[in-house]
Amino acid sequence: MLVTEHALSVLILALILDRMFGDPAWLWSAIKHPVIFFGDAIRSLDAILNRPEASDAVRLRNGFIAAGILVSAAALAGTALTVLFNAVHYGWMLETVLVAILLAQKSLLDHVQRVVAALRENGIPAGREAVAMIVGRDVGKMKRSDIARAAIESTAENFSDGTVAPAIWYLICGLPGLLVYKMINTADSMIGHRNETYLQFGYAAARLDDILNYGPARLSAALIALVAPLQGGSTFDTAATIARDASGHASPNAGWPEAAMAGAMDIALGGPRSYGDEWLHAPWLNGEGEHDLSGTHIEAATSMIESAWFLGLIALAAVQVFAIL
């Protein structure tokens, strides 16, 4: 599907709607969020196809089968919804609401702001509890700088995964593309782990997630670099940090927005961290930058992401105006 004026209009409105309202707790306490349905489907396939007694080869094969089922189901659901919305009056409004629900700009910033509030009001133990809600690493021995660093990295990575990527895939492929992306991104978070249980079974989902996030991660880094001067940074220096450090990250995509944030704010991100009993000796991103981080740095990072989001919105609006003229 080519980018259409309809998709542009819906996406612009959805981005604004998501930024205004996010994920209201009262709504999702009453009904299931669509991503919960994705998770239920993934969990069911995991239980059926990822048998502990199966060989690695069988697990790998079954992982590809599971990914195929998930992609097919999401694409069919997106196609059916597109037909439905096109058939009813004001269907574009329903489509806009659905797209907004599957974006995550405000919910990301809300979660990160809770880390800032916890650090300031109740200290490091509360900060650890708050940051544990948004990262998968071991928070038990985190110091203030570690907590702030984890929150900032999550802010950068999830700007790409939660906002830019779903927006791009909706823009290019409509609701089928958006639902396929969200399904695979959810699958990667649930079964894309490099451990004994999921190394083989989650391989297909993890690699497909890497492919789907390849362009969005780099666009996210570009947006952050472009708004770096608004926080006292340099677009040129940020680009240099990205070029030097992004590829050193364990993820082929997460390193891009994280390196961009590190360069734009002149802070050090990445570095060693623990995941339960496993210690990851990750390289530093902008290792010569500031290491002593705090809630103030988290707030600066959220402001950076807000500016990057707004720049993306302005770019979409400009394309829409150009398409109309």
PLY file of the C-alpha trace (Angstrom):
ply
format ascii 1.0
element vertex 325
property float x
property float y
property float z
element edge 324
property int vertex1
property int vertex2
end_header
0.00 0.00 0.00
1.31 3.42 -0.92
1.11 6.31 1.53
-2.30 7.93 1.07
-3.88 11.20 2.15
-6.28 9.15 4.28
-3.42 7.44 6.12
-1.64 10.75 6.65
-4.77 12.40 8.06
-5.60 9.49 10.35
-2.02 9.20 11.59
-1.69 12.91 12.37
-4.95 12.88 14.34
-4.01 9.62 16.08
-0.64 10.99 17.16
-2.34 14.02 18.68
-5.06 11.90 20.31
-2.48 9.55 21.82
-0.40 12.46 23.11
-3.43 14.02 24.74
-5.00 10.97 26.36
-2.53 8.07 26.24
-3.81 4.87 27.85
-6.43 5.88 30.45
-6.40 3.39 33.31
-10.18 3.58 33.78
-10.75 2.33 30.23
-8.31 -0.59 30.25
-9.45 -1.71 33.67
-12.90 -2.21 32.15
-11.92 -3.82 28.83
-8.86 -5.57 27.43
-6.25 -3.53 25.56
-5.68 -4.97 22.05
-2.09 -5.83 22.96
-3.45 -8.13 25.70
-5.15 -10.18 22.97
-1.82 -10.35 21.12
-0.16 -11.57 24.29
-2.82 -14.23 24.83
-2.29 -15.56 21.28
1.49 -15.64 21.72
1.20 -17.36 25.08
-1.09 -20.03 23.60
1.29 -20.79 20.73
4.18 -20.90 23.17
2.37 -23.50 25.28
1.44 -25.63 22.26
4.56 -25.42 20.09
7.45 -24.79 22.48
7.66 -28.14 24.22
10.60 -28.58 26.64
11.27 -32.11 25.37
11.54 -31.01 21.71
14.90 -30.79 19.99
16.44 -27.45 19.05
15.64 -28.07 15.39
11.98 -28.70 16.15
11.78 -25.65 18.39
13.32 -23.50 15.68
10.88 -24.83 13.08
7.93 -24.35 15.41
9.07 -20.80 16.11
8.85 -20.01 12.40
5.41 -21.62 12.27
4.28 -19.54 15.26
5.59 -16.33 13.69
3.78 -17.17 10.45
0.52 -17.75 12.30
0.86 -14.51 14.26
1.68 -12.43 11.17
-1.17 -13.99 9.18
-3.69 -13.47 11.99
-2.65 -9.84 12.49
-2.72 -9.08 8.76
-6.16 -10.68 8.36
-7.50 -8.78 11.36
-6.11 -5.51 9.99
-7.64 -6.18 6.58
-11.03 -7.04 8.10
-11.02 -3.88 10.20
-10.08 -1.79 7.17
-13.04 -3.21 5.23
-15.32 -2.59 8.20
-14.19 0.99 8.76
-14.54 1.76 5.06
-18.09 0.42 5.09
-19.50 2.42 8.01
-20.21 6.11 8.40
-17.42 7.93 10.21
-15.32 4.78 10.05
-12.25 6.97 9.79
-12.94 8.12 13.35
-12.93 4.55 14.63
-9.72 3.90 12.69
-8.13 6.98 14.23
-9.00 5.83 17.74
-7.59 2.35 17.07
-4.32 3.76 15.68
-4.04 6.10 18.69
-4.54 3.15 21.05
-1.63 1.32 19.40
0.74 4.30 19.74
2.55 4.85 23.02
4.01 8.35 23.25
2.12 9.60 26.30
2.18 6.30 28.17
5.97 6.14 27.69
6.47 9.63 29.07
4.07 8.98 31.95
6.02 5.88 33.01
9.32 7.72 32.84
7.98 10.68 34.80
7.00 8.26 37.57
10.66 7.34 37.89
11.57 11.02 38.31
8.85 11.52 40.92
9.86 8.37 42.82
13.52 9.41 42.96
12.73 12.92 44.16
10.00 12.11 46.64
11.09 8.76 48.11
14.71 8.24 47.10
16.65 5.45 45.43
14.59 2.43 46.64
11.42 3.95 45.19
13.30 4.86 42.03
14.35 1.23 41.63
10.75 0.07 41.95
9.56 2.62 39.40
12.25 1.88 36.82
11.64 -1.87 37.21
8.28 -1.26 35.54
9.92 -0.21 32.27
13.19 -2.20 32.06
14.01 -5.89 32.23
17.35 -5.64 33.99
18.12 -6.31 37.65
17.41 -3.13 39.63
18.30 -4.41 43.10
21.71 -2.73 43.34
21.10 0.28 41.12
22.39 3.65 42.23
20.80 6.95 41.25
22.85 7.22 38.06
21.98 3.65 37.08
18.28 4.32 37.55
18.42 7.53 35.52
20.48 5.84 32.80
18.01 2.95 32.51
15.06 5.33 32.32
16.72 7.46 29.62
17.65 4.42 27.55
14.09 3.15 27.80
12.80 6.57 26.75
14.96 6.56 23.63
14.34 2.95 22.63
10.61 3.04 23.23
10.24 6.27 21.25
11.31 4.14 18.30
9.39 0.95 19.21
6.28 2.57 20.64
5.73 5.60 18.43
7.89 5.88 15.32
7.75 2.23 14.20
3.98 1.73 14.51
3.43 5.11 12.83
5.65 4.16 9.90
4.11 0.74 9.39
0.60 2.19 9.54
1.58 4.88 7.06
3.03 2.37 4.60
0.71 -0.64 5.02
-2.37 0.66 6.82
-4.00 -1.29 9.65
-2.58 -4.65 8.50
0.95 -3.24 8.74
0.28 -1.65 12.13
-1.21 -4.82 13.63
1.55 -7.03 12.23
4.17 -4.72 13.72
2.50 -4.64 17.15
2.04 -8.41 17.12
5.68 -9.12 16.29
6.97 -6.46 18.68
4.89 -8.01 21.45
6.14 -11.48 20.51
9.74 -10.30 20.63
9.21 -8.92 24.15
7.66 -12.21 25.30
9.60 -14.95 23.50
12.53 -13.22 21.84
14.92 -13.95 24.69
18.34 -15.53 24.37
17.86 -18.19 26.99
17.38 -21.95 26.97
13.61 -21.70 26.68
13.39 -19.24 23.80
16.72 -19.16 21.97
15.34 -21.39 19.20
11.58 -20.91 19.47
11.80 -17.10 19.67
14.42 -16.76 16.93
11.96 -16.03 14.10
10.02 -13.44 16.09
13.20 -11.71 17.26
14.72 -11.53 13.77
11.45 -10.32 12.25
11.25 -7.63 14.93
14.80 -6.57 14.01
13.76 -6.24 10.36
10.60 -4.26 11.12
12.48 -1.88 13.42
15.47 -1.31 11.14
14.18 1.84 9.43
12.22 3.27 12.38
15.25 3.05 14.71
17.37 5.06 12.31
14.63 7.60 11.69
14.18 7.98 15.46
17.91 8.66 15.82
17.73 11.26 13.04
14.81 13.04 14.72
16.66 13.15 18.04
19.80 14.47 16.33
17.84 17.21 14.58
16.31 18.51 17.83
19.55 18.21 19.84
20.21 21.99 19.69
16.97 22.59 21.61
18.62 20.95 24.64
21.97 22.64 24.12
23.41 19.81 22.05
24.78 19.64 18.53
23.22 17.82 15.59
26.70 17.26 14.12
28.15 15.85 17.36
25.08 13.66 17.84
25.44 12.27 14.33
29.11 11.54 15.03
28.19 9.66 18.22
25.60 7.62 16.34
28.08 6.74 13.59
30.73 5.71 16.12
28.73 3.94 18.84
25.33 2.72 17.58
26.66 -0.45 15.97
28.40 -1.49 19.20
25.07 -2.06 20.94
23.91 -5.65 21.42
20.72 -4.82 19.51
20.99 -3.93 15.80
18.38 -1.22 16.32
18.18 -0.02 19.95
21.71 1.39 19.75
20.62 4.03 17.25
18.12 6.07 19.33
20.14 5.41 22.49
23.39 6.61 20.91
21.51 9.61 19.55
20.22 10.47 23.02
23.68 10.03 24.53
25.26 12.32 21.95
22.48 14.91 22.02
22.66 15.25 25.81
26.41 14.58 26.10
25.81 11.81 28.62
27.11 8.25 28.84
24.52 5.53 28.24
24.88 1.77 27.95
27.71 0.21 29.90
27.69 -2.90 32.14
24.39 -4.03 33.65
22.90 -7.22 35.09
19.89 -9.27 34.03
19.21 -11.52 36.99
22.25 -13.77 37.37
23.69 -12.73 34.00
26.11 -9.79 33.82
26.21 -8.01 30.47
29.44 -6.13 29.75
27.89 -3.73 27.25
29.99 -0.96 25.70
29.39 2.65 26.60
27.55 4.95 24.23
29.29 8.34 24.29
31.48 7.02 27.09
33.26 10.36 27.46
29.96 12.05 28.36
28.53 12.76 31.80
28.21 9.61 33.95
26.62 11.11 37.06
22.95 11.21 36.07
19.83 12.18 37.98
16.14 12.94 37.63
17.03 16.22 35.94
18.66 14.29 33.11
15.55 12.10 32.76
13.41 15.22 32.42
15.77 16.61 29.79
15.51 13.31 27.89
11.72 13.40 27.93
11.82 16.98 26.64
14.11 15.78 23.85
11.67 13.04 22.89
8.75 15.48 23.01
10.62 17.74 20.59
11.48 14.80 18.31
7.82 13.73 18.34
6.70 17.25 17.48
9.22 17.47 14.63
7.86 14.23 13.21
4.32 15.56 13.50
5.28 18.76 11.69
6.93 16.73 8.93
3.79 14.66 8.45
1.63 17.79 8.37
3.93 19.33 5.75
3.63 16.22 3.57
-0.15 16.35 3.99
-0.32 19.99 2.93
1.94 19.28 -0.05
-0.29 16.36 -1.07
-3.41 18.56 -0.94
-1.91 21.41 -3.00
0 1
1 2
2 3
3 4
4 5
5 6
6 7
7 8
8 9
9 10
10 11
11 12
12 13
13 14
14 15
15 16
16 17
17 18
18 19
19 20
20 21
21 22
22 23
23 24
24 25
25 26
26 27
27 28
28 29
29 30
30 31
31 32
32 33
33 34
34 35
35 36
36 37
37 38
38 39
39 40
40 41
41 42
42 43
43 44
44 45
45 46
46 47
47 48
48 49
49 50
50 51
51 52
52 53
53 54
54 55
55 56
56 57
57 58
58 59
59 60
60 61
61 62
62 63
63 64
64 65
65 66
66 67
67 68
68 69
69 70
70 71
71 72
72 73
73 74
74 75
75 76
76 77
77 78
78 79
79 80
80 81
81 82
82 83
83 84
84 85
85 86
86 87
87 88
88 89
89 90
90 91
91 92
92 93
93 94
94 95
95 96
96 97
97 98
98 99
99 100
100 101
101 102
102 103
103 104
104 105
105 106
106 107
107 108
108 109
109 110
110 111
111 112
112 113
113 114
114 115
115 116
116 117
117 118
118 119
119 120
120 121
121 122
122 123
123 124
124 125
125 126
126 127
127 128
128 129
129 130
130 131
131 132
132 133
133 134
134 135
135 136
136 137
137 138
138 139
139 140
140 141
141 142
142 143
143 144
144 145
145 146
146 147
147 148
148 149
149 150
150 151
151 152
152 153
153 154
154 155
155 156
156 157
157 158
158 159
159 160
160 161
161 162
162 163
163 164
164 165
165 166
166 167
167 168
168 169
169 170
170 171
171 172
172 173
173 174
174 175
175 176
176 177
177 178
178 179
179 180
180 181
181 182
182 183
183 184
184 185
185 186
186 187
187 188
188 189
189 190
190 191
191 192
192 193
193 194
194 195
195 196
196 197
197 198
198 199
199 200
200 201
201 202
202 203
203 204
204 205
205 206
206 207
207 208
208 209
209 210
210 211
211 212
212 213
213 214
214 215
215 216
216 217
217 218
218 219
219 220
220 221
221 222
222 223
223 224
224 225
225 226
226 227
227 228
228 229
229 230
230 231
231 232
232 233
233 234
234 235
235 236
236 237
237 238
238 239
239 240
240 241
241 242
242 243
243 244
244 245
245 246
246 247
247 248
248 249
249 250
250 251
251 252
252 253
253 254
254 255
255 256
256 257
257 258
258 259
259 260
260 261
261 262
262 263
263 264
264 265
265 266
266 267
267 268
268 269
269 270
270 271
271 272
272 273
273 274
274 275
275 276
276 277
277 278
278 279
279 280
280 281
281 282
282 283
283 284
284 285
285 286
286 287
287 288
288 289
289 290
290 291
291 292
292 293
293 294
294 295
295 296
296 297
297 298
298 299
299 300
300 301
301 302
302 303
303 304
304 305
305 306
306 307
307 308
308 309
309 310
310 311
311 312
312 313
313 314
314 315
315 316
316 317
317 318
318 319
319 320
320 321
321 322
322 323
323 324
